Amino acid sequence: MGHQDIDKEIAHLEVVFGLISTRDRFPLSYWHQRLRALRRESMMPSQRLRIARLEATLRLLREEEETTRTERQRDSTATQR
């Protein structure tokens, strides 16, 4: 994959990451895999920076997902009492 192809893929992911949420039909693990596939290629520093931003976005979404899961478990436990 050439640098221009990598740029196109990163640009696509930047658009998608601006729209995804923890309730989407594609799990966050899918998007992690897409990023990992890109990291295997040799990248320019600006591309690495953009990938790092996308990874940070996924981390925030993962934290949100875990918080939501914890809250649901706590609510479910409280309801059962």
N, C-alpha and C positions, 0 to 999 in steps of 0.2 A: 504494500500500500504506500503510495507516494505522499509527499507532504500536502499536496492539494486535496487528495482523498481524505487524509486525516483531518484537514481543516473542515471539509464538508461534513464529515461524521461528527466532529466536535460541535459544529454549528447546529446540526440537527439535534444533538443531545441537549444543547443549551436551550433550544426552543422547547423540547419535550420536558426538560427538568423544570421549566417555568410553569408547566401545566400539571405535572403529576401530583398526586397526593397518596396518602397511605391506603386509600380505598380504591385505587385503580385496579383494573383486572390484571395488569402485569405486576408481579411482586417486585419489591425493591431489589431482591437478589438478581433479577433479570438485568436491571440497569447496572448493578455492580459488575456483572459479567461483561456487559458491553464495554464498560470502562477498562476492565482488566485486559480485554482483548486489544484495546488501543495501546495500552501501556507497553505491550510487547514490541511495538514498532519503535524505531528510532524517531524521536521527536525533537522539534526545535524548542528552545526555552519558552517561547510564548505559548506553544501548544501544551507544554507541561503545566504552565500556570493555569491555563483554562481547564485542564483536566483536574487540577487540584481544587479549583472552585467547584467543579461538578461533584467531586468527592465530598467536599464540605456540605454541599446541598443534600447529598444522600445521607450523610451522617445526621443532619438535622431531621430529616424525614424518618430515619430509623429511630432516633430518640423519641420523636413524636409518636411513632407506632408503638414503641415499648411503653411509653407513658399511658397511652390509650388502653393498651392491653392490661396494664397494672390496675388502672381505674376500673375497668370492666370486671376484673377478678375480685377487686375489693367490693364493688357494688353487688356482685353475685353472692359473695360470702355474707355480706350484711343482710341481703334479702332472705337468705336461707335461715337466718337466726330467728 
